[in-house]
Amino acid sequence: VVVDAPASEVEDDTVATVNGGVSQMMYLCSPELAVEATYKDTDNQVVLATVKGTVTLTKTNDASNPEVFEGTTAVDGSEGFVQWRVANQDRETGVMRTAGTDAANVTTYECKKS
C-alpha cells in the first residue's frame, strides 16, 4: 500500500500496537523435527509450527517448571492430540507428544532450544 499524503494528514488514522508477552524460540528435536514455538504468555498459549503443520495449545497447569500445554488436534490439524511440556528456567528443553486418531500410537519428540 502506498500512501501519497503527508504524515500530518494520516497520523490520527495510524494505530500501532505492541504485542507484549510474546516470545519465539526454535527447537531441534529427536527424532528429527524442527519446532518453532511462539509463546503467548498473556493468553497462556503456545503455537507450535513444524513441517507437519501448526497447532495452538493451551496451558493446562499453573506450574512454571514444567509448563504443560495441550491441544485436541494432531499437528496436521486432523483428529488427535498434541502435548508440549517445556522445562528449565528459559524453556531450554521440551517434549512433544502427539497422536492421530489412534491415541495408543503416540510419537514422542525430545527437543532442545537451538
C-alpha positions as CSV (number, residue, x, y, z in Angstrom):
1,V,0.0,0.0,0.0
2,V,1.4,3.4,-1.0
3,V,0.0,6.5,0.8
4,D,0.7,9.7,-1.1
5,A,-0.1,12.1,1.8
6,P,1.8,14.0,4.3
7,A,2.2,12.3,7.7
8,S,0.2,15.1,9.4
9,E,-2.9,14.0,7.4
10,V,-2.8,10.3,8.3
11,E,-1.3,10.3,11.8
12,D,-4.7,10.2,13.5
13,D,-5.6,7.1,11.5
14,T,-2.5,5.2,12.2
15,V,-2.5,2.7,15.1
16,A,0.5,0.8,16.3
17,T,0.3,-2.0,18.9
18,V,3.0,-3.8,20.7
19,N,2.3,-7.5,21.5
20,G,3.7,-7.9,25.0
21,G,4.2,-11.3,26.5
22,V,5.1,-13.0,23.2
23,S,8.4,-14.8,22.5
24,Q,9.6,-17.1,19.8
25,M,12.1,-20.0,20.2
26,M,13.4,-22.6,17.9
27,Y,13.9,-26.2,19.0
28,L,15.7,-29.1,17.3
29,C,14.1,-32.5,18.2
30,S,14.8,-36.1,18.1
31,P,13.5,-37.9,16.1
32,E,14.4,-35.2,13.6
33,L,12.0,-32.3,13.7
34,A,12.4,-28.6,13.9
35,V,9.8,-26.8,16.0
36,E,9.2,-23.0,16.2
37,A,7.4,-22.2,19.4
38,T,5.7,-18.9,19.8
39,Y,4.8,-18.4,23.5
40,K,1.8,-16.1,24.2
41,D,2.2,-15.8,27.9
42,T,-0.7,-13.4,28.4
43,D,-3.0,-15.9,26.7
44,N,-1.5,-19.0,28.3
45,Q,-0.9,-20.4,24.8
46,V,1.9,-21.6,22.6
47,V,1.8,-22.0,18.8
48,L,4.0,-24.8,17.5
49,A,5.0,-24.7,13.9
50,T,6.6,-27.6,12.2
51,V,6.9,-29.0,8.6
52,K,4.0,-31.3,9.6
53,G,1.7,-28.4,10.4
54,T,0.9,-25.7,13.0
55,V,-1.1,-26.2,16.2
56,T,-2.2,-23.8,19.0
57,L,-2.0,-25.3,22.5
58,T,-3.4,-24.0,25.8
59,K,-1.5,-24.2,29.1
60,T,-3.1,-26.7,31.4
61,N,-1.2,-26.2,34.7
62,D,-0.1,-23.4,36.9
63,A,3.5,-24.6,37.2
64,S,6.4,-22.8,35.6
65,N,8.6,-25.9,35.5
66,P,7.4,-27.9,33.6
67,E,4.8,-25.9,31.8
68,V,2.3,-28.2,30.1
69,F,0.3,-27.2,27.0
70,E,-2.3,-29.3,25.3
71,G,-4.4,-29.3,22.2
72,T,-7.2,-31.5,20.9
73,T,-5.9,-31.9,17.3
74,A,-2.9,-33.5,15.8
75,V,-0.1,-31.2,14.5
76,D,-1.5,-31.5,10.9
77,G,-5.0,-30.4,12.1
78,S,-6.5,-33.8,12.0
79,E,-8.2,-35.7,14.8
80,G,-5.8,-36.5,17.7
81,F,-3.9,-34.6,20.3
82,V,-0.6,-32.7,21.0
83,Q,1.0,-32.2,24.4
84,W,4.0,-29.9,24.8
85,R,5.9,-30.0,28.1
86,V,8.7,-27.4,28.4
87,A,11.1,-27.2,31.2
88,N,14.0,-25.3,32.8
89,Q,14.2,-21.6,33.6
90,D,14.5,-20.4,30.0
91,R,12.3,-23.0,28.3
92,E,15.5,-24.8,27.2
93,T,14.1,-28.3,26.7
94,G,10.8,-29.6,25.6
95,V,8.9,-32.8,24.9
96,M,6.2,-33.1,22.3
97,R,3.8,-36.0,22.4
98,T,1.4,-36.3,19.5
99,A,-1.0,-38.8,18.1
100,G,-3.6,-39.0,15.4
101,T,-6.9,-41.0,15.6
102,D,-5.1,-43.9,17.3
103,A,-4.3,-42.4,20.7
104,A,-2.3,-45.5,21.6
105,N,0.2,-44.8,18.8
106,V,2.0,-41.8,20.4
107,T,5.1,-40.2,18.8
108,T,7.4,-38.5,21.3
109,Y,9.9,-35.9,20.4
110,E,12.8,-34.8,22.7
111,C,13.6,-31.2,21.9
112,K,16.4,-28.7,22.8
113,K,16.4,-25.0,22.2
114,S,18.7,-24.1,19.3
